[in-house]
């Protein structure tokens, strides 16, 4: 009996273990299935989040400050009107403490804490403006501006023999900033509503202005002109304080007059330990013309981005690049009086634009400089109206050089483009054969002008009016069903050489 009982008990135990093992296996499978399903959901949501993130504009990359930029001898050169930053945090005072206050010069840094030196050359006369946007509002940045006095400038600064041209030593108003950060939800919501109302009003005004424009002019695109961070401290023309000492809590000091060819040094010091970086922009305020520069595809009825370069000529440095952007989408450009400029824009599938102009000519124009981008595809036609010939002859007269020069620049920049020159005549159909020949001879005269100015004759074909074209225009003129066309010549793109 004992043997039988032991055998039965062993079987029961074995069966129980098997059932538990199956149950655990099932649980594991279910948990794996749940985990897989959950992971799948997370992946899909993650994918959505990833897609959303890709749509957002990339964050600006941080510029690492050179290790020796804490010293005057290794000041970082800045370009006018071009933001530099956001930078890494200035770290330490460098090898030399150039700026240290003393009894004779109390309005200097007590010492350099975490400093960086910049320098800028002045391209034209005006008022120096400096915009410094702090990455962290809790940092306490100060700055001094020095005019370069010559070869031993850094030594003279170290010995306090050079007085700063501008002084900003104001401390941060911690209480005011704390109050701003701790605003109630109602205050934040009210500010957001006010900002939204202002933006909607600006859009409505822009639409109203677009509706007033002539039908053949395209409406202006929406361009964000408030790029970059708002300045925390700096030097502005509209500021009233000539200097800010350590006891003050102001943000901006008044601009100083500068002249073309001068060089200025800016030493920026962060008194806050373990602080963050900044973005600095230096400008020269002058009576400049700042139009909106845009490029428009008339056939596609759209604005296009271009590879744009604008050079400024007339300064002591010769040529200065004021715009260099491979994907320029439109914006305001500052042109200063008494300077000449060179504009070059290009884009695949379009004729390049090359213009030389003087800023004085621009002052008389509208606030928008709109350039039409013409396509290089076959069939693109350029009607020419302001070109004249001797009556009954093929001799060009008048100011035809200025009319054809723009097309000459286009075809010089695109030697692969082939084109046809076609001329029209005003004919009443009295002598059709003579009118056909005259229109062809006039087209040949224009071709000769292009060849004389360096265009390969193999790229140019010519054509006059056909017999049917002359009969149709003559009949329309005689029956008062439409006068003669004011298009005296046409340039038609016929193809491209590979």
C-alpha positions as CSV (number, residue, x, y, z in Angstrom):
1,X,0.0,0.0,0.0
2,X,2.8,2.4,0.9
3,X,4.4,1.7,-2.5
4,X,1.1,2.4,-4.3
5,X,0.5,5.6,-2.3
6,X,4.0,6.9,-3.0
7,X,3.6,6.2,-6.8
8,X,0.2,8.0,-6.9
9,X,1.7,11.0,-5.0
10,X,4.6,11.2,-7.4
11,X,2.3,11.2,-10.4
12,X,0.2,14.0,-8.9
13,X,3.3,16.1,-8.3
14,X,4.6,15.6,-11.8
15,X,1.2,16.5,-13.3
16,X,1.1,19.7,-11.1
17,X,4.6,20.8,-12.2
18,X,3.6,20.2,-15.9
19,X,0.5,22.3,-15.6
20,X,2.4,25.1,-13.8
21,X,5.1,25.0,-16.5
22,X,2.4,25.3,-19.2
23,X,0.7,28.1,-17.4
24,X,4.0,30.0,-17.0
25,X,4.9,29.4,-20.6
26,X,1.5,30.8,-21.7
27,X,2.0,33.8,-19.4
28,X,5.4,34.4,-20.8
29,X,4.0,34.2,-24.3
30,X,1.2,36.6,-23.5
31,X,3.6,39.0,-21.8
32,X,5.9,38.8,-24.8
33,X,2.9,39.5,-27.1
34,X,1.9,42.4,-24.9
35,X,5.4,43.7,-24.9
36,X,5.7,43.4,-28.7
37,X,2.4,45.2,-29.2
38,X,3.3,47.9,-26.7
39,X,6.7,48.3,-28.3
40,X,5.0,48.5,-31.7
41,X,2.8,51.3,-30.5
42,X,5.7,53.1,-29.0
43,X,7.6,52.8,-32.2
44,X,4.7,54.1,-34.2
45,X,4.2,57.0,-31.9
46,X,7.9,57.6,-31.8
47,X,7.9,57.6,-35.6
48,X,5.2,60.3,-35.5
49,X,7.2,62.3,-33.1
50,X,10.3,61.8,-35.2
51,X,8.4,63.1,-38.3
52,X,7.2,66.1,-36.3
53,X,10.7,66.8,-35.2
54,X,12.0,66.7,-38.7
55,X,9.6,69.4,-39.8
56,X,10.8,71.8,-37.1
57,X,13.7,74.1,-38.2
58,X,17.1,72.8,-36.9
59,X,18.5,74.6,-33.8
60,X,21.4,76.9,-34.5
61,X,24.8,75.2,-33.9
62,X,27.0,76.6,-31.1
63,X,30.2,78.3,-32.2
64,X,33.1,77.2,-30.0
65,X,35.1,80.2,-28.9
66,X,38.9,79.8,-29.6
67,X,40.8,79.1,-26.4
68,X,43.0,82.3,-26.8
69,X,40.1,84.6,-27.6
70,X,40.1,85.8,-23.9
71,X,43.1,88.0,-24.9
72,X,43.1,91.2,-27.0
73,X,45.9,90.0,-29.3
74,X,43.6,87.1,-30.5
75,X,40.4,89.1,-30.9
76,X,37.7,87.5,-33.1
77,X,37.0,89.5,-36.2
78,X,33.3,90.3,-36.8
79,X,31.5,91.2,-40.0
80,X,29.0,94.2,-40.0
81,X,25.3,93.2,-39.8
82,X,26.2,89.4,-39.5
83,X,25.3,87.7,-36.2
84,X,28.1,85.7,-34.5
85,X,26.8,83.0,-32.3
86,X,25.3,81.4,-30.4
87,X,28.7,80.9,-28.8
88,X,30.0,78.6,-26.2
89,X,30.4,80.2,-22.7
90,X,33.5,82.4,-22.2
91,X,35.8,80.6,-19.8
92,X,38.4,82.6,-17.7
93,X,40.4,85.7,-18.4
94,X,43.0,84.3,-20.6
95,X,46.8,84.5,-20.2
96,X,46.7,88.3,-19.6
97,X,44.4,90.4,-17.5
98,X,44.2,93.4,-19.9
99,X,41.4,95.2,-18.1
100,X,41.7,95.9,-14.4
101,X,40.1,99.0,-12.7
102,X,42.2,101.3,-10.5
103,X,41.6,104.6,-8.7
104,X,42.2,106.6,-11.8
105,X,40.0,104.4,-13.9
106,X,37.1,103.1,-11.7
107,X,34.7,102.5,-14.5
108,X,36.4,99.4,-15.9
109,X,36.0,95.7,-15.0
110,X,37.3,95.1,-11.5
111,X,39.0,92.3,-13.3
112,X,38.2,90.0,-16.3
113,X,36.1,87.0,-15.1
114,X,35.0,85.1,-18.2
115,X,35.9,87.3,-21.2
116,X,36.1,87.3,-25.0
117,X,37.6,89.9,-27.3
118,X,36.1,90.9,-30.7
119,X,37.3,93.4,-33.3
120,X,35.4,95.1,-36.2
121,X,36.5,97.3,-39.1
122,X,34.1,100.2,-40.0
123,X,33.1,100.1,-43.7
124,X,31.3,103.5,-43.8
125,X,30.6,106.6,-41.6
126,X,27.7,106.3,-39.1
127,X,26.8,105.3,-35.5
128,X,28.1,102.1,-34.0
129,X,25.4,99.7,-32.8
130,X,26.0,96.5,-30.8
131,X,23.4,93.9,-30.1
132,X,24.2,91.1,-27.5
133,X,21.7,88.4,-26.9
134,X,22.5,86.3,-23.9
135,X,21.7,82.6,-24.0
136,X,20.7,82.7,-20.3
137,X,19.0,85.8,-18.8
138,X,20.6,85.1,-15.5
139,X,24.1,85.8,-16.8
140,X,25.6,89.2,-15.9
141,X,27.4,90.4,-19.1
142,X,29.4,93.7,-19.2
143,X,31.2,95.2,-22.1
144,X,33.7,97.9,-23.1
145,X,34.5,99.3,-26.5
146,X,37.9,100.6,-27.4
147,X,39.1,102.4,-30.5
148,X,42.3,100.8,-31.9
149,X,45.2,103.3,-31.4
150,X,47.9,101.5,-33.2
151,X,50.7,98.8,-33.0
152,X,50.9,98.6,-29.2
153,X,47.2,98.9,-28.5
154,X,46.9,95.8,-26.3
155,X,49.8,97.0,-24.1
156,X,48.3,100.4,-23.8
157,X,44.9,98.9,-22.7
158,X,46.7,96.8,-20.1
159,X,48.4,99.9,-18.7
160,X,45.1,101.8,-18.7
161,X,46.6,104.4,-21.1
162,X,43.6,104.0,-23.5
163,X,40.2,105.2,-22.4
164,X,37.2,103.1,-23.5
165,X,34.9,104.8,-26.1
166,X,31.8,103.1,-24.5
167,X,31.2,101.6,-21.1
168,X,28.4,99.1,-20.0
169,X,28.9,97.7,-16.5
170,X,25.3,97.6,-15.4
171,X,24.3,94.6,-13.2
172,X,21.3,92.4,-13.8
173,X,18.1,93.3,-12.0
174,X,17.4,89.9,-10.4
175,X,14.2,90.9,-8.7
176,X,12.7,92.2,-11.9
177,X,13.7,89.0,-13.8
178,X,12.3,86.8,-11.1
179,X,9.0,88.7,-11.2
180,X,8.9,88.2,-15.0
181,X,9.6,84.5,-14.7
182,X,7.0,84.0,-12.0
183,X,4.1,85.7,-14.0
184,X,0.7,84.2,-13.4
185,X,-1.0,82.0,-16.1
186,X,-3.5,84.8,-16.7
187,X,-0.7,87.4,-17.4
188,X,1.0,85.0,-19.8
189,X,-2.3,84.2,-21.6
190,X,-3.1,87.9,-21.9
191,X,0.4,88.6,-23.4
192,X,0.0,85.7,-25.8
193,X,-3.5,87.0,-26.9
194,X,-2.1,90.5,-27.4
195,X,0.8,89.2,-29.5
196,X,-1.7,87.1,-31.6
197,X,-3.9,90.1,-32.2
198,X,-0.9,92.2,-33.3
199,X,0.2,89.4,-35.7
200,X,-3.3,89.1,-37.2
201,X,-3.5,92.9,-37.7
202,X,-0.1,92.9,-39.5
203,X,-1.3,90.1,-41.8
204,X,-4.5,91.9,-42.6
205,X,-2.5,95.1,-43.4
206,X,-0.2,93.1,-45.7
207,X,-3.2,91.6,-47.5
208,X,-4.7,95.1,-48.0
209,X,-1.5,96.4,-49.4
210,X,-1.2,93.4,-51.7
211,X,-4.8,94.1,-53.0
212,X,-3.8,97.7,-53.9
213,X,-0.9,96.5,-56.1
214,X,-1.3,96.4,-59.8
215,X,-2.7,93.1,-61.2
216,X,0.6,92.3,-63.0
217,X,2.6,92.6,-59.8
218,X,2.8,89.5,-57.5
219,X,1.7,89.8,-53.9
220,X,4.7,90.0,-51.5
221,X,5.5,86.8,-49.7
222,X,5.5,86.5,-45.9
223,X,9.0,87.0,-44.7
224,X,10.1,86.8,-41.1
225,X,12.2,90.0,-40.6
226,X,12.6,89.4,-36.8
227,X,15.2,86.7,-37.1
228,X,17.5,85.7,-34.2
229,X,17.2,86.3,-30.5
230,X,16.2,89.6,-28.9
231,X,19.1,91.6,-27.6
232,X,19.6,91.5,-23.8
233,X,22.2,94.4,-23.7
234,X,24.0,96.6,-26.2
235,X,24.5,99.9,-27.8
236,X,21.6,101.6,-29.8
237,X,21.0,104.9,-31.4
238,X,17.7,105.5,-29.6
239,X,19.3,104.8,-26.1
240,X,19.7,107.8,-23.8
241,X,22.4,106.6,-21.3
242,X,25.9,107.5,-22.5
243,X,27.4,105.1,-19.9
244,X,26.1,102.5,-17.4
245,X,28.1,102.0,-14.2
246,X,28.0,99.0,-11.8
247,X,25.3,100.7,-9.6
248,X,22.9,100.9,-12.5
249,X,20.6,98.2,-14.0
250,X,20.0,99.5,-17.5
251,X,20.4,97.4,-20.7
252,X,21.4,99.8,-23.5
253,X,23.8,102.7,-23.9
254,X,23.9,105.3,-26.6
255,X,25.7,104.7,-29.9
256,X,29.0,106.4,-30.7
257,X,30.0,108.1,-34.0
258,X,32.5,106.1,-36.1
259,X,34.2,106.7,-39.4
260,X,35.1,104.6,-42.4
261,X,38.5,102.8,-42.0
262,X,38.5,102.9,-38.1
263,X,38.8,99.7,-36.1
264,X,37.2,99.0,-32.8
265,X,37.7,96.3,-30.1
266,X,34.8,95.0,-27.9
267,X,35.7,93.1,-24.7
268,X,32.7,91.1,-23.3
269,X,32.9,89.8,-19.8
270,X,30.5,87.4,-18.0
271,X,30.7,88.0,-14.2
272,X,28.5,84.9,-13.6
273,X,30.5,81.7,-12.9
274,X,29.5,78.7,-15.0
275,X,27.5,80.9,-17.3
276,X,26.4,80.4,-20.8
277,X,27.2,81.9,-24.2
278,X,25.7,84.7,-26.4
279,X,25.1,86.0,-29.9
280,X,26.7,89.3,-30.9
281,X,25.8,91.5,-33.9
282,X,27.6,94.8,-34.8
283,X,26.1,97.3,-37.2
284,X,26.7,100.8,-38.4
285,X,23.6,103.0,-38.4
286,X,23.5,105.3,-41.4
287,X,21.0,106.9,-43.8
288,X,20.7,103.7,-45.8
289,X,18.2,102.3,-48.2
290,X,16.9,98.9,-47.1
291,X,14.6,97.5,-49.8
292,X,13.1,94.0,-49.8
293,X,15.0,92.0,-52.4
294,X,13.0,89.2,-54.1
295,X,13.2,86.9,-57.0
296,X,10.1,85.9,-58.9
297,X,9.3,83.2,-61.5
298,X,6.6,84.9,-63.6
299,X,5.7,81.8,-65.6
300,X,5.4,79.6,-62.5
301,X,3.8,82.5,-60.5
302,X,6.0,81.9,-57.5
303,X,8.9,83.3,-55.6
304,X,12.1,81.2,-55.8
305,X,15.2,80.9,-53.7
306,X,18.5,81.6,-55.4
307,X,22.2,81.4,-54.8
308,X,22.8,85.2,-54.2
309,X,25.9,87.2,-53.7
310,X,26.0,91.0,-53.3
311,X,29.3,92.9,-53.1
312,X,29.8,96.5,-51.9
313,X,32.4,98.6,-53.6
314,X,33.9,101.9,-52.7
315,X,35.2,101.3,-49.1
316,X,38.8,101.3,-48.0
317,X,38.9,97.5,-48.1
318,X,37.8,97.4,-51.8
319,X,35.0,94.9,-52.1
320,X,33.0,93.8,-49.1
321,X,30.5,90.9,-49.3
322,X,27.2,92.0,-47.7
323,X,25.1,89.0,-48.8
324,X,26.3,85.5,-49.5
325,X,23.5,82.9,-49.3
326,X,23.1,79.7,-51.4
327,X,19.4,79.5,-50.5
328,X,18.3,83.1,-50.3
329,X,14.5,83.3,-49.9
330,X,14.1,87.1,-49.7
331,X,14.7,89.7,-47.1
332,X,15.9,93.3,-46.6
333,X,19.4,94.4,-47.7
334,X,21.1,97.6,-46.6
335,X,22.6,99.8,-49.3
336,X,24.6,102.8,-48.2
337,X,24.7,106.2,-50.1
338,X,27.8,106.8,-52.4
339,X,28.6,103.2,-52.7
340,X,28.3,101.0,-55.8
341,X,27.1,97.4,-55.7
342,X,27.3,94.2,-57.7
343,X,24.5,91.7,-57.5
344,X,24.8,88.1,-58.9
345,X,22.0,85.6,-58.6
346,X,21.8,82.1,-60.1
347,X,19.6,79.0,-60.0
348,X,19.4,75.8,-62.0
349,X,17.0,76.1,-64.9
350,X,17.0,79.9,-64.9
351,X,19.0,82.7,-66.5
352,X,21.5,84.2,-64.0
353,X,21.1,87.9,-63.0
354,X,24.1,90.2,-63.0
355,X,23.5,93.8,-62.1
356,X,25.8,96.7,-61.2
357,X,24.2,99.8,-59.7
358,X,24.8,102.8,-57.4
359,X,22.9,103.2,-54.2
360,X,21.9,106.8,-55.2
361,X,19.8,105.3,-58.1
362,X,18.0,103.0,-55.6
363,X,16.9,105.8,-53.4
364,X,14.4,106.9,-56.1
365,X,12.8,103.5,-56.4
366,X,10.1,101.6,-54.5
367,X,10.8,99.8,-51.2
368,X,10.9,96.5,-53.1
369,X,13.6,95.3,-55.6
370,X,11.9,92.6,-57.6
371,X,13.9,90.6,-60.1
372,X,12.2,88.3,-62.6
373,X,13.9,84.9,-63.0
374,X,13.5,83.8,-66.7
375,X,13.7,80.1,-67.5
376,X,16.3,78.7,-69.8
377,X,13.8,76.1,-71.2
378,X,13.0,75.8,-74.9
379,X,10.2,78.1,-76.0
380,X,10.8,80.9,-73.5
381,X,10.2,84.2,-75.3
382,X,11.5,87.7,-74.6
383,X,9.6,90.4,-76.4
384,X,11.6,93.6,-77.3
385,X,9.6,96.8,-77.7
386,X,12.1,99.6,-77.3
387,X,14.2,99.0,-80.3
388,X,14.1,101.0,-83.5
389,X,15.3,100.9,-87.2
390,X,15.7,103.4,-90.0
391,X,12.4,103.6,-91.9
392,X,12.3,100.9,-94.5
393,X,15.8,99.7,-93.6
394,X,17.5,97.2,-91.3
395,X,19.9,99.7,-89.6
396,X,19.5,100.0,-85.9
397,X,19.1,103.5,-84.5
398,X,18.7,105.1,-81.0
399,X,19.9,103.7,-77.7
400,X,19.7,100.1,-78.8
401,X,22.9,99.1,-76.8
402,X,21.2,99.7,-73.4
403,X,18.1,97.7,-74.6
404,X,20.2,94.6,-75.8
405,X,22.9,94.7,-73.1
406,X,20.7,92.9,-70.5
407,X,20.2,90.0,-73.0
408,X,23.9,90.0,-73.8
409,X,24.7,89.5,-70.1
410,X,22.2,86.6,-70.0
411,X,23.6,84.7,-72.9
412,X,27.2,85.3,-71.9
413,X,26.6,83.7,-68.5
414,X,24.8,80.7,-70.3
415,X,26.9,79.7,-73.3
416,X,24.9,76.5,-73.6
417,X,21.7,78.3,-74.5
418,X,20.8,78.6,-78.2
419,X,18.2,81.2,-79.4
420,X,16.4,82.7,-82.3
421,X,16.1,86.4,-83.2
422,X,12.8,87.2,-85.0
423,X,11.8,90.7,-86.1
424,X,8.4,92.1,-87.0
425,X,7.4,94.9,-89.5
426,X,4.4,97.1,-89.8
427,X,2.9,96.0,-93.1
428,X,-0.3,96.7,-95.0
429,X,0.4,93.8,-97.4
430,X,1.2,96.0,-100.4
431,X,4.5,94.3,-101.0
432,X,4.6,91.1,-98.9
433,X,7.9,89.8,-100.3
434,X,9.8,93.0,-99.5
435,X,8.3,93.1,-96.0
436,X,9.3,89.5,-95.4
437,X,12.9,90.2,-96.5
438,X,13.0,93.4,-94.4
439,X,12.0,91.6,-91.3
440,X,14.6,88.9,-91.8
441,X,17.3,91.6,-92.5
442,X,16.4,93.4,-89.3
443,X,16.8,90.1,-87.4
444,X,20.2,89.6,-88.9
445,X,21.2,93.1,-87.8
446,X,20.4,92.2,-84.2
447,X,22.3,88.9,-84.6
448,X,25.3,90.9,-85.9
449,X,25.2,93.1,-82.8
450,X,25.3,90.0,-80.5
451,X,28.2,88.4,-82.6
452,X,30.1,91.7,-82.5
453,X,29.8,91.7,-78.7
454,X,31.2,88.2,-78.3
455,X,28.3,85.7,-78.8
456,X,29.1,82.6,-80.9
457,X,27.2,83.0,-84.2
458,X,26.5,79.3,-84.2
459,X,24.2,79.8,-81.2
460,X,22.0,82.3,-83.0
461,X,19.4,81.7,-85.7
462,X,17.3,84.3,-87.4
463,X,13.8,84.6,-88.7
464,X,11.5,87.1,-90.3
465,X,7.7,87.3,-90.6
466,X,6.0,84.6,-92.8
467,X,3.6,85.5,-95.6
468,X,0.6,84.5,-93.6
469,X,1.7,86.5,-90.6
470,X,2.0,89.6,-92.7
471,X,-1.4,89.1,-94.3
472,X,-3.1,88.6,-90.9
473,X,-1.6,91.7,-89.3
474,X,-2.3,93.8,-92.4
475,X,-5.9,92.6,-92.6
476,X,-6.4,93.3,-88.9
477,X,-4.9,96.9,-89.2
478,X,-7.1,97.7,-92.3
479,X,-10.3,96.4,-90.7
480,X,-9.6,98.3,-87.4
481,X,-9.6,94.9,-85.6
482,X,-6.3,95.6,-83.8
483,X,-3.3,97.8,-84.7
484,X,0.2,96.6,-85.3
485,X,2.0,94.9,-82.5
486,X,4.4,97.1,-80.4
487,X,6.8,94.1,-80.2
488,X,9.4,94.9,-82.8
489,X,11.6,91.9,-82.1
490,X,11.6,88.7,-80.2
491,X,14.3,86.4,-78.7
492,X,13.1,82.8,-78.4
493,X,15.1,80.0,-76.7
494,X,15.4,77.2,-79.2
495,X,17.5,74.7,-77.1
496,X,20.6,73.9,-75.1
497,X,23.8,72.2,-76.0
498,X,24.8,69.4,-73.7
